[in-house]
Amino acid sequence: MRFAVSLLMFICVASVIGTVLMQNQLSTDYFDQFGPFWYAVFDKFAIWHVYNSWWFLIIMAFLVVSTTLCVIRNTPRFIKDARSFREHVRGSSLRAFPHRVEGSVPEAPAGALARLQPWLRKNGYAWKERKDGESIMLAAKKGSANRLGYIFAHVAIVVICVGGLLDSELPVRLQVWLFDKEPVTENMLISQVPESGRLSLNNPSFRANMMVPEGATASNGLIAVGNGLIVQPLPFSLHLKEFTVDYYSTGMPSSFRSVVEVIDHETGERFEQDIEVNEPLRYRGVTVYQSSFEDGGSTLKLTGYPLTGAASRPFEISGVVGSRSEIAINQGGRQTPLAVEFTGLRVINVEDLGSGEMPQPKAVVEHVAAVSGSAASANNEHMRNVGPSVQYRIIGADGQAFEYTNYMLPIELDGSRVILAGIRESQAVPFRYIRIPVDANDTVEEFMSLRAALLEPGMVNIAAQRFAEKNANATIGADMLQKAAVGALESFQRDGFNGILGNVPESEHEKVLSFAVPMIQLSLTELRDLVRVREGREPIARSGEEWQEGQRWVQMALLALANLPDYPAPVFMTLSSFEQQEASVFQVTRSPGKNTVYLGSLFLVIGVFAMFYVRDRRIWVWAKASENGGTELLAAMTSQRRNLDFNREFDRFKDAFKRLTT
């Protein structure tokens, strides 16, 4: 029993860990949270999925075995004790009981006991008599079901633990260990998965995930085992006819619903069913829950802009979310192949534009949290739907890849309309953003033309010359100012502000920038006008609101150009159009342990009720014939719990005994 209690303490500790620490998240999240050392330590104990960790399952198994042995060992004794009246107690031993009472009556022993029997019957006692010559021992009891409470409570622990083990990963792991099942770690179609990577259709217990794009059909779930996946066939297929999402006024999802057609493989029966959060489909012993939603392979059309060389002509890129597209970029006169892997499309992005922080793409789990109500009461006047965004990775010939997220529509920040372009090295770090100003058509074409013009020496010289002619004075001549502007533009284009500062001491940075930044900004203004004229457009007016707006645009362009040297991609892509393809993510379970846990919970309720509310009482009355023809009575009362209730009941019995014997 002490061993079982110790195991229960370990289970309580594990439950606290599983409650406090969010389970089944990305390993990078835990790595960032705990650091490399503690991540390695905690990973040994698999606290990221503690309820399916090896040590938790072992503790559960030991608890089942230990408690089962305890029940097997003690149940016969408890039942025997509950059924026994203990009528063979010696009369003289009753004097050792602390709760006893004595008396005498003139009747014979049988008549004397007859006086007490109505009171015993009225108070729920059953009794049995044992004759010993002329004397009689009456043994009475009630509340014997109290002993059954211990049995039910301990059996409940076993049953609940067995139910938990049935619904854990243990059945799947046993099949992997015993039947040579191998999780699939390579990319392949489900139809290509070998038999060793598939579980039986009659698998008694599993918890799998299944993603079904709108208009598609699926009949297999995927179970994560170690670093791979195992296919779990289902006795039916799900055809996703329609997937709908409703949104709050804030743009967060309020609910999502899947309309599916269920096709029975055995009978061919077909029927339609709606699946929503907390309204699952139950069929053929399998429960299908609406878990979340993902992109099911949306078609994307993007516009690409070269970020190397003097070329600025845009080109079209087509792709599908979840797949790769191959492109080639001209770098240094040669074509460099690049692989673009499109990882996501977010049609709605609700961001707090008043917080001052750059937006971050939301994970699906946050959308699911919103459906459960956490976003229903959100009332923030700064919350805005900033439109669609696309996420992708660009993989170079060396295999290195960065993650990018670009918004489709301009966002007004600090009084300027800009396109946000995010970049990060991995999921462990947040996105860093470049703000690229848009032109009158809400595109980045004018900015890209300006960037390309910085690599044309002729255009740069003319822009620097115009700047010098307008800003030369007696201190700095036009030739010197033009040469300084050309050098500043070349260094700025190559390395941003770092190119301007170079080896300048830190104490002189502010002084150098106070001279260089206005010079670069005004030179860019001239260069922008040259580009506009070359492309057949009017230069920016030099006065009024148009001039002020033009200077704000150039300021944003200057900041974007300063960040471009740190932008690792040789191409910038904007989302032109898309055809969204939704996919519903279902959690598919077969949980035989659920009813087992319900049964164990019922046993636990019965056991606790029996132990705490059924009071066991035992009374012995020894009726001994006296020498004068009467009967001497000696009565004793006991209970497993001698509390205040027991004392009060003994007092009532004592009063009744004295009345009946006088």
N, C-alpha and C positions, 0 to 999 in steps of 0.2 A: 504493500500500500504506500509506503514511503517513496518507493521508486516511482509509482504512478503519479504521486503528487509532484515529485521533482520534474517528471516529464510534462505535466500540466503547466508548471512554471515556465519551462522552456517554450512551450507553445504560446503562452501569454506574451512572453518577450518577443517571439517571432511575430505575433499579431500586432504588437505595438509598432514594430519596424515596418510591417506591411501597411499599417495605417498612416504612419507619419511620412514615410518615404514613398513618393509616387512610383508605382510599379510599371514595368514593361515599357520604359522610355528608351530613347536612343542612348547607346553607350557613350556617345560623345557628350551628352548632357551630364551624365554622372561623372565623366572624366573632368569636365570643367568645374563641377560642383565640389568634388573632393580632392582633386589633384592626382598626379600619377601614382604616388605611393599608396594612399588610402584606397584609390580605385582598385589597384592590384590586390590589396588585402581583402576588400569587401567582395571583389569579384570571385575570390576563391570560395566564398560562402554564398554566392549567388543571391545576395539580398535584393537584387533588382527584380527578381521574381521569386520572392521568399516562399510563397505558398507552394511552389513546385520545385523548390531546391532539394538537393539530395538529402541534406541533414534534416529538413523539416519532414520529409516523407519517412525517413528512418524513425524519427521521434514518434510520428503518428503510428507507424507500424508497431513499434515497441509498446506504445500506450495501449493499442488494441490487444496485443498479446498479453501484456501484464494484467490489464483489467479483466480480460477474458478468463485468465487463470484464477484471478481473485474470485470472480463470479462462480466459476466451476467448483472451486474449493469450498466456498462458504454458502452457496445457495442451499444445498441439502440440509446443512445445519440450521440455517435460518428458517426454512420451511418446517423442519421438524420441531423447532422451538416454537414457531407460530401455532402449530397444530397441537402441541402438548399442553395439557392442563397442569402438569407437574404435581399430580395428586399424591405422589409417593414421598412428599416432604414429611419428615418426622415432626410430630406434634410438638415435641420439646424444643425443636430448633426455632419455632416461631418466637420464642422469648428473646432471640437475638435480634429481631427486627426492630428498628427504631420507631416504626409506626405500627403500634399494636394496641389492643384493647382487650380487657378480660371482663367476664360476667358469669352469672349462674342463673339457671332457671329450674323450676321444679319438674319439668317434663323430662321424658327420656330423650336421648341424643337425637333420634329421628324427629321427634316433635319440636325439639329446640331449633333444629336447622330449618324446619318448615316455617318457623317464624321469620327467618331471614330471607327465604327464597323469593317472596313477592317483591321485596326491595331490590334484590339483585336483578330480577327480571325487569322491573320498571326502569332500572338504570342501564340496561343493555348488556348485562353480564350473562355469559353462558357458564355452566358449571358441571362438575363431575364429582361423584362421591366415591370414596374408598373406605370400606369397612375394615376395622381392625379389632376383631372381637366385638365387645359392646360399644367401642368408640367408633366415631365416623370422622373422616377427614373430607371436608368440602373444599374443592379447588375451583375458583371462578376466575374468568378472564374476559377482557374485552379489548378492542383495538389491536388485534393481532396483525391487521393489515399494515401496521407501522413497520413491521419487519420486511414486508414486501416492498416498502418504499426504498430501502437500501438496494434491493435487487433491481428494481426498475431504474433507479438512478445510475447504477453502475452499468447495467445493460444499455442504458441510453447513451452513455459515453462511448461504449463500443460501437453501437449502431451509427451514431453520428460520425465517428471517426472513419468507419467503413464507408459510409456515404461520401465523406470528403475524399477518401482515397479513390473511390470509384470515379469521381468527377475530376480528379487531378490528372496530371500528365502520366501518372504511373501506368495505366493500362497501355498507353501508346509506347512508353519506354520499354515495358516488358516485351511487347511485340518486336520492337527494334532489337532487343537483346536476344530474345529466344528464337525468333524466326528470321534472322539475318536480313532485316530491313535496313536499307541504306538511304539516309536523307540525301536528296538531290542538291548539289551545290553549284551546278552549272546552269547556264541559261538554256532552256529548251521548252518546246511546246508540251502541254500536258499529255497530248497524244503520244509524245516521244518518250515519256517517263517509263522506265522499265518496271517489271513486276516487283522488283526489290524496293522500289520507291513508292509503292502503293499499299495501302492497308485494305483489309477485307471490307466488303459491303456490310457485313454483319458485325463490324467492330462495335463492341458493347458501349464504349464511352469515348467521346472525342469532343474537341472544341476547335473548330477550324474557321478560317476566313475565306470569303469568296467575293470577288469583285466582278460585277456584271455590267458591261456598258449598255447604254440604252439601245434597245433593239436587238441585243445579243442574247444568247442562251448559254447557261452553264449548268453542269451537273457534278462538279467536283469542288471540294474544299481543299484548302492548303493549311497544313499544320506545321508550325515552326518547331524543329527539333535540332538543338545545337546550332550549328551555322548553316543548316540546310532546311529543306522543306520536304514533307511527305504528302502525297496526294491521298485524300479521303473521298472515295466515290460515294454518291448519294443515291437513294432509291428513286429519285425523281429529278427532273430538270426544272430550272427556273428561267423563264423568258421574261426579261424586263421590257414591258410594253411602254411604260412612261415613268419618268422620275421628275418630281416637282419639288421646288423649294419655295417656301413663303418667308418673307423678310419683315423684320420690324422697321419702323420709320428710320431707325439709325442705320439700316442696311445690314444688320446682323441677322442670320437665319433664325426664324422663329420655329419652323418645323420643316421636315422633309419627309416625303412619302414616295414609296415605290409601288407601282401597280404591276404585279407579276402574274404570269400564267404558269400554273403548276402542271407539269406533265408527268404522270405516273409511268415509270418504266415497265412495270409488271402488267398493269391493266390497260394502259393507254388512256386512262381517264384524264381529262383536262378541266381545270376550273381556274377562275380568276380570283385574286386575293390582294387586298391592300396591306402593305407592311409599313408600319410607322414606328417611331421610337415609343417603347413601352406597349406596343401592340404587335407582337410577333406572329409569325405563321407557325402552326403546329400541325405536323402531318407525318404519318408513318413513324412515330417515335422520335422525330427530328424537329427541333425548334429553330426557326430562322429569325434572327433579330436584325432590325435596322441599326447598323453600327455607325456608319458614317457615309461620306460620299467622296468621290475622287473624280479626276478627269479621265474620261474613257477613251481618249485618243482624238482630241480636238484637232481640226485642221487649221494650220496657221499660215498666214502670209506676212512676211516681214520685209522691210526695206533695209538694206545694208549700205553703210557708208564706210569707205576705206579710211583708216586712221594713220596710214603710212604713205609717204610720197605726196606729190602735188596733185594727185587725182582726187576728185570729189564726186564723180558721177555715181549716183546711187544704183544699186542693182537689187533684184528681187530674190528672196529666199523663201522656199516653201518647206513646210515640215509638219510633223504630227507629234503631238505630245506623247512622250514615252518612246520615241524613236530618234534616230540620228539622221542628219543631213550632211552631205559632203560639199564643201565650198573650197574655192582657191582664191588666194589673195596675192596680189603683186607686191612683193617685197624686194626692193633692190634689183628690179629687172627680172626676177624669176618668180614663178608661180609657187606659192606655198600652200599645200593642202591643209585644210582644217576640218575637224569633225565637230559639228554642233549638235549637242544632245539636248533636246527640249524636255524639260523635267516638269513643267507645270504651267497652268493657265488659271489665273484668278480673275473671274469676271467682275467681282465686286470686291473692292478694298475700302473698308471703312476705317478712316484714320483720324486721330485727334490732331488737327492742324494747329491747335492753340497751345500744344504742350512744348513746342520748340524742338521736339525730337524728330528725327527722320523716321519714316514708317518702316516697319519690318513685315514681310509676308507672314500671314497667319497660317498656323498649322491647322489641319482638319479637326484636330481634337478641340481647338478653341471654338470652331463652328459648332461642334457637338455640344460643348458646354453652353453655348448661347441658346441652343434649342431647349436645354433643360431649364432655362429661365434666368440665367445669370445676366443676360443682356436685356431682358425685357424691360427693366426699369431704368436703363441707361438714359440719362438726360443731360447731355453735354452739347452745348451750342456749337462747340468747335468740331464735333464729329461730322465728317464729310465722306461721302462715297467718291473716291478719287478715280474711279474707273478701272478698267482691266489692266492687268499686268501679265507679263510673260517671264518665266524663269527658264534659264538654259545654262549649259556648261559648254565651254569651248575647249576642246582637247587638241593640243598641239602635237607635232610629230614626235616630240620627246615624251608624250604621254601625260604631261602635266596639264591640270585643268583648274580653272577658276569658275566660281558660280556667279551668275549675273541675274539681275532682275530689272526689267525696264518697264516703265509705265507707258500706257498707250496714249493717254491724254495729258495735256499740260496741267500743272498745278500752280496756283498763284501763291508764291511764298515771298515775303518781304516786299510786296508790291510788284513783283515781276512774275511773268508766266514762264515756267520752266518745265522741261522734261527731266524726271528723276531717273538716273542710271546708277544702279547699285552693283556692288562687287564685294565678294568675300573669298577668302582662301578655302574655308571649309564651313560646315554647319556649326562648328564650335564657336564662331565669332559672328557678330552682327554685320549687316551690310554697311558698307561705306558708300556714300552717294556723291555723284557729280551732278550739279545743276546746270543743265544746258538750256540757254534761252531759245525760245521759239520765235519764228518770224510771223508775219501777218497771216500766213496760212496755217499757223499752229504746227509747223514742221521745223526740223532742225537743219534744213537744207542750207539756209543762209549762214548758219554757224559753221557747217562743214565746208562751205565754199571759202569762208574766212580762214579756217584752219589750213586748207590746201594752199591758199594764197600766201601764207607765211613761208611756204617752201619754194616760192617763185622769187628768185632774187630780183628780177626786174620789177615786179609789183612792190616788193618790199622797199626797193630804192626809191621808187616814185612816191610811195606813201611817206617815207622818211623825208624826202625832199620837200613835199608839201607841208609836212609838219614843221620842218626847219624854217621854211620861208615865212610861216605865220607866227613863229615863236622866237626867231632870232632877235638879238638885241646887241647893244654895244659891248656887253660883257662876253657873250658867247655868239660867235659868228654862225652863219647858216651852214657853212661847210662842216664845221666842227659839230654842230648840233645834228646835222644829217648823219654824220659818221657815228655819233653816239647812239642815235635812234636805230640805225641799222644793226649795230652790235647788240643793242639791248633786245631788239626783236628776235635776232638769231639765237641769242642765249636763252631768251624766254621761251621760244618755240621748242628748243631742244631739252631744257631741264626745268622749265618753270621758274619760280622765284629762286630756287637753288642756283640756277644758272646766273642770275643777276648778282646774287650775293657772293658766290664763288668762295674765295679765300678772305673775304672781308671780315674783320674782327666783329664779334657779336655786339660790341659796344657801338659799332658804326652801322649796324643793320638798319635802324630806324632812319638814319640820315640818308643812306643810300636809297632805301625804298621810297622815301618822301620825294626824291628827285626822279627815280626811275619809273615808278608806277604811273604818275601823271603823263610822263613822256610816252610810255607804252600805250596807255589808254588813248591818248590823242592820236598816236600813230595808227592804232587799230581803227580809230574813227575814219582816218583818211583811207586806210586800206579797205575798209568796208564800203566806202563810197566808190572806190575804184572797181571793186567786185560787182557792186550793184549796177554801175554804168556798163560794165562789160556784159552783164547778163540782161541788159535792156531795161533796167529799172531806174527810177529817179534817185539821185543821192538824197541823203537825209537833210532836211532843212536845218539851217544854222541858227534858228531862233524859235521862240515860242514853245508850245507843248511838244511838238514833234522833236525838237532838239533835246529837250529834257528826257523824253521817252527813249530817244536814241542813245543818250549817254547812260541811262539805266541798263539798256540792252548791252552796250559795250562793256560796262562794268561786270555784268553777269558773264559775258563771253570771256573777259579777261580772267575771272576766277575759274571758269571751266577749262580754259586753255592751260592755266597754271596746274590743274590737276591731271590733265591728259597724259603727261609723262609717266604717271603712276598707274595709268589704266593699262592693264597688261594685254588686252585684246587688240589685234591689228584691225578690227572691224567693229563698228557700232551698229546695233540693230534696233529698229523700232517696229512695233507691232502695227501693221497696216489694217489687217482684217482677220477674222477668225470665224470658224463654224464650230460652235461648242458641241462637244459630245460628252454628256454626263455619264457617270458610272456610279452605281450604288454598291456600297460595301456592306456585306452581310456577315454576321457571325452565326455560324451553323453549329449547333450543339446536339449531342445526344447525351442526356444526363440521367442515367438510371439512379445515381446517388441522390437525386433531389427527393424522390419519394422516400428513400431510405432515411434521409436526414429529417424529413417530416415525421416519420414514424419514431425516430429517436427523440425528436423534440416532444412528441406526445408522451413517450415513456418518461422523459425527464420531468414533464409537468406532473404526471401521475406520481412519480417517485418523490418529488419535492412535496407535493400535497400530502402524500401518505406519511412522510417523515415528520412534517411540521404541524399538520392539522389532525392527524389520527393519533390519539393519545392511548398508549397501552397501559392497562391497569391489571394487576393480579391481586386476588384476595384469597387467603386461606382461613378457614374456620375449623378449629379442632374441637369437636364435641366429645367430651369424656364423661362417662357415667360416674357420678359421685357415690360415696358410701351411703348417704342418706336418701338415695333414690332419685335425686335430681341429676342435673347435667352441668358440668363446668365447661364454659366456652372460652377459648383463646383465639383471637382473630388478629391477623396481620395483613398489611397492605404494602405493595411496592410498585415501582415503575422504573423504566429506564431513565426518565427525566423526573427528578424529584424537585419540581419547581413550585411556584406559588399556586398554580392550578392544582397540582397534586395535593398540596397541603390542604387546600380548601375542600377538595373532594374527600380527603381522609377525615376532615372534621365533620362533613355531612354523614359519612359512613359511621363515624364514632358516635354521633348523636343518635342516628337511627339504631345502632347496636344497643346503646344504653336504654333507649325507649322500649325496644323489643325484648330486653332481658330484665325488665323491672316490672 
